[in-house]
Amino acid sequence: MTMIDWMIRGPEIATCNCAYGCPCQFNALPTHGNCTASVAMRIDKGHFGKTKLDGLHWAGVFAWPGPIHEGHGQAQPIVDERASPEQREALLKIMSGQESVPGATYFQVFSTMIDKVHDPLFKPIAFTADIDKATGHFKVDGVIESKAEPIRNPVTGEPHHAKLSLRKGFEFLSAEFASSTTKAKGKIALDWSGRHGHLAMIHITGEGVVR
């Protein structure tokens, strides 16, 4: 089967209900036994076949009853309302992992761990990110709002910057860790503060992370 050629590149913010660092990044079990998460990205440069994706955003809200690898998750995909019908279809195919080599991208891996995909939402997505400063924010009115800020030293209150490097990441090769605050309502409800967040420059194709 021939895959459609695609690529997306741009900053991403991801938050989850685990403690700072996220045990999943180290092949460990989630802090509280389950995994809930929110993710958003701005595509600075991208395409799906001949369809350009530059300047668009996508977001997602996720929940698993246990560790991700045990499956039975649910997902709420959200696509930038500015996207044309062709761009909407392209982004949903990328996000669903349909046009990825098995195991090569986080879209494809997570798709195999999800039982329920809620109908996609097409809404404005506000997004800002400064990876080096570990700050960022994204919001979809009535659905999700997430904020990332530096982890703070509990004694001095000074920013504590920590960075992760992965040799074989299927989402990123390098990410800045942060503290996150997230609230979501609708099909998947989330509510936490002082939990894990990371910011990364995503550069990925259907064959995996671009190195």
C-alpha positions as CSV (number, residue, x, y, z in Angstrom):
1,M,0.0,0.0,0.0
2,T,1.3,3.4,-1.0
3,M,1.1,6.1,1.7
4,I,0.3,9.7,0.9
5,D,3.4,11.9,1.4
6,W,2.9,14.3,4.3
7,M,4.9,16.4,6.7
8,I,4.2,18.8,9.6
9,R,6.6,21.1,11.4
10,G,6.0,23.5,14.3
11,P,5.7,24.0,18.0
12,E,3.6,21.6,20.2
13,I,2.4,21.8,23.8
14,A,1.4,18.6,25.5
15,T,0.0,18.3,29.1
16,C,-1.0,15.3,31.1
17,N,-2.1,14.3,34.6
18,C,1.2,12.8,35.7
19,A,3.9,14.3,37.9
20,Y,6.6,16.4,36.3
21,G,8.6,14.4,33.8
22,C,5.8,12.0,32.8
23,P,6.8,8.4,33.5
24,C,5.7,7.4,30.0
25,Q,8.8,9.1,28.7
26,F,10.8,6.5,30.6
27,N,8.7,3.4,29.9
28,A,7.3,3.6,33.4
29,L,3.7,3.4,34.6
30,P,1.6,6.6,35.0
31,T,1.7,8.5,38.3
32,H,-1.9,8.0,39.2
33,G,-2.6,4.7,37.3
34,N,-4.4,6.3,34.4
35,C,-3.5,8.7,31.6
36,T,-5.4,11.8,30.6
37,A,-3.9,14.4,28.3
38,S,-4.3,17.5,26.1
39,V,-2.2,18.4,23.1
40,A,-2.1,21.2,20.5
41,M,0.2,22.2,17.7
42,R,0.7,25.1,15.3
43,I,1.8,23.9,11.9
44,D,4.4,26.4,10.6
45,K,5.1,24.3,7.5
46,G,3.2,21.3,6.4
47,H,1.5,19.4,3.6
48,F,-0.6,16.3,2.9
49,G,0.0,15.3,-0.7
50,K,-0.7,18.5,-2.6
51,T,-2.7,20.1,0.2
52,K,-0.8,22.8,2.1
53,L,-1.3,22.9,5.9
54,D,0.9,26.0,6.7
55,G,-0.5,28.2,9.5
56,L,-3.2,25.8,10.8
57,H,-3.7,24.4,14.3
58,W,-4.9,21.1,15.6
59,A,-5.6,19.9,19.1
60,G,-6.8,16.8,21.0
61,V,-8.1,15.7,24.3
62,F,-7.4,12.1,25.4
63,A,-8.2,9.7,28.3
64,W,-7.1,6.1,29.1
65,P,-8.4,4.2,32.1
66,G,-5.0,2.8,32.7
67,P,-1.5,3.0,31.1
68,I,-1.7,3.9,27.4
69,H,-0.2,0.6,26.3
70,E,-3.2,-1.2,27.9
71,G,-5.5,0.6,25.5
72,H,-9.3,1.3,25.8
73,G,-8.7,5.0,25.4
74,Q,-10.9,7.8,24.0
75,A,-10.0,10.8,21.9
76,Q,-11.6,14.2,21.0
77,P,-9.9,15.5,17.8
78,I,-10.2,19.3,17.2
79,V,-9.3,20.9,13.9
80,D,-8.8,24.6,13.1
81,E,-12.1,26.0,11.8
82,R,-10.1,28.0,9.2
83,A,-9.2,24.7,7.5
84,S,-10.8,24.1,4.1
85,P,-12.6,20.8,3.6
86,E,-9.5,19.3,2.0
87,Q,-7.3,20.5,4.9
88,R,-9.7,19.2,7.5
89,E,-9.7,15.8,5.9
90,A,-5.9,15.8,5.7
91,L,-5.4,16.8,9.3
92,L,-7.9,14.1,10.5
93,K,-6.1,11.5,8.5
94,I,-2.7,12.5,9.9
95,M,-4.1,12.6,13.5
96,S,-5.8,9.2,13.1
97,G,-2.5,7.6,12.1
98,Q,-4.0,6.3,8.8
99,E,-1.0,7.5,6.7
100,S,1.8,6.4,9.0
101,V,4.1,3.4,9.1
102,P,3.1,1.2,12.0
103,G,4.9,2.3,15.1
104,A,6.6,5.2,13.4
105,T,4.5,8.2,14.7
106,Y,2.7,9.0,17.9
107,F,-0.5,9.4,15.9
108,Q,-0.3,5.8,14.7
109,V,0.8,4.4,18.0
110,F,-1.9,6.1,20.0
111,S,-4.6,5.3,17.4
112,T,-4.1,1.6,18.1
113,M,-4.7,2.3,21.9
114,I,-8.0,4.1,21.4
115,D,-11.4,2.5,21.3
116,K,-13.6,5.6,21.0
117,V,-13.0,8.6,18.7
118,H,-15.5,11.3,19.3
119,D,-16.8,13.3,16.3
120,P,-14.2,15.9,15.4
121,L,-14.8,19.5,16.4
122,F,-14.0,22.4,14.0
123,K,-13.3,25.5,16.1
124,P,-10.9,28.4,16.5
125,I,-7.7,27.3,18.4
126,A,-5.7,30.0,20.2
127,F,-2.1,28.9,20.6
128,T,1.1,30.5,21.8
129,A,4.4,28.8,22.7
130,D,8.0,29.7,23.7
131,I,9.8,26.4,23.9
132,D,13.1,27.8,25.4
133,K,11.2,29.6,28.2
134,A,8.9,26.6,28.8
135,T,5.8,28.8,28.5
136,G,2.7,28.3,26.3
137,H,-1.1,28.4,26.2
138,F,-3.8,26.9,24.0
139,K,-7.5,27.3,24.2
140,V,-10.6,26.1,22.4
141,D,-13.6,27.9,23.8
142,G,-16.0,25.6,25.6
143,V,-13.8,22.6,25.2
144,I,-10.2,22.9,26.5
145,E,-7.7,25.4,28.0
146,S,-4.1,24.4,28.9
147,K,-1.3,26.5,30.2
148,A,2.4,25.6,30.4
149,E,4.9,27.4,32.6
150,P,8.3,26.7,34.1
151,I,8.6,24.2,36.9
152,R,9.5,26.2,40.1
153,N,12.0,25.5,42.7
154,P,9.9,24.8,45.8
155,V,12.3,26.8,48.1
156,T,13.3,29.8,46.0
157,G,10.5,29.9,43.4
158,E,13.0,30.3,40.6
159,P,12.3,28.6,37.3
160,H,13.7,25.1,37.1
161,H,14.4,24.2,33.5
162,A,14.7,20.5,32.5
163,K,15.0,19.1,29.1
164,L,14.6,15.5,27.7
165,S,16.5,14.0,24.8
166,L,15.3,10.8,23.2
167,R,17.3,8.8,20.7
168,K,14.3,7.1,19.1
169,G,11.3,9.2,19.9
170,F,8.1,8.8,17.9
171,E,6.9,12.3,18.9
172,F,10.0,14.4,19.3
173,L,13.8,14.0,19.8
174,S,14.0,16.9,22.4
175,A,11.4,18.5,24.6
176,E,11.4,21.2,27.3
177,F,9.6,20.0,30.5
178,A,7.1,22.3,32.1
179,S,4.3,22.6,34.7
180,S,0.8,22.5,33.3
181,T,-2.7,23.6,34.2
182,T,-5.5,22.1,32.2
183,K,-9.3,22.2,32.2
184,A,-11.5,20.5,29.7
185,K,-15.2,19.8,29.5
186,G,-17.4,18.0,27.0
187,K,-16.9,14.4,26.0
188,I,-13.7,14.2,28.0
189,A,-13.4,16.2,31.2
190,L,-10.0,17.2,32.6
191,D,-9.0,19.3,35.6
192,W,-5.5,19.7,37.1
193,S,-2.7,22.1,38.0
194,G,1.0,21.5,38.8
195,R,1.2,18.5,36.6
196,H,3.4,17.5,33.7
197,G,3.8,19.5,30.5
198,H,6.2,19.6,27.7
199,L,6.9,21.8,24.7
200,A,8.7,20.5,21.6
201,M,9.4,21.4,18.0
202,I,7.5,18.7,16.0
203,H,9.0,17.7,12.7
204,I,7.4,14.5,11.5
205,T,6.3,12.5,8.4
206,G,4.4,9.3,7.9
207,E,7.8,7.5,8.3
208,G,8.6,9.1,11.7
209,V,10.4,11.9,13.3
210,V,12.7,13.8,11.0
211,R,16.3,13.6,12.2
